[in-house]
Amino acid sequence: MLEIDLSSPVPVYDQIKAGLKGL
């Protein structure tokens, strides 16, 4: 499961896309 930082200024979907690229 990808870790989502809700306190981050980066939108959640951008975090998810970045996480998928890192796989």
C-alpha positions in Angstrom: 0.0 0.0 0.0 1.3 3.5 -0.9 1.8 5.9 1.9 -0.2 9.1 1.5 0.9 12.1 3.5 -2.3 14.2 3.9 -0.3 17.0 5.5 1.8 17.4 2.4 1.2 20.4 0.2 1.5 18.0 -2.8 -1.9 16.8 -4.0 -2.7 13.2 -3.1 -3.1 12.1 -6.7 0.4 13.5 -7.5 1.8 11.5 -4.5 0.1 8.4 -5.9 1.5 9.0 -9.4 5.0 9.5 -7.9 4.6 6.4 -5.9 3.6 4.4 -9.0 6.6 5.6 -10.9 8.8 4.5 -8.0 7.6 0.9 -8.2 
